Amino acid sequence: MISDSIATTARFNAFGSALSNGQFLSLAPGERAAVPVALNPVEFAVTPALGVMVVTLDNANSSEHRQAMLLRVHGAEEDDD
């Protein structure tokens, strides 16, 4: 079973996050795009991000993700891979 849940807690610095955030795009139906995410290695050492949340207002209601999808970031201390 595929799950987008993250089973542990994470820390977050709202004034200087480990991963860039707040990016947004407007896409036509069926269009795809890549959104770059930048890593701040100094902050990642202090508050390692466990993942990013992708939010959309128009996902189909039948989708298992509804309006948000959590994507795990590999390389955090908590990884067991």
ABEGO torsion letter per residue (X at the ends): XBBABBABBBBBBAABBABBBGBBBBBBBGBBBBBBBBBBAAAAAABBBAEBBBBBAABBAABAAEABBBBBBBGBAABAX
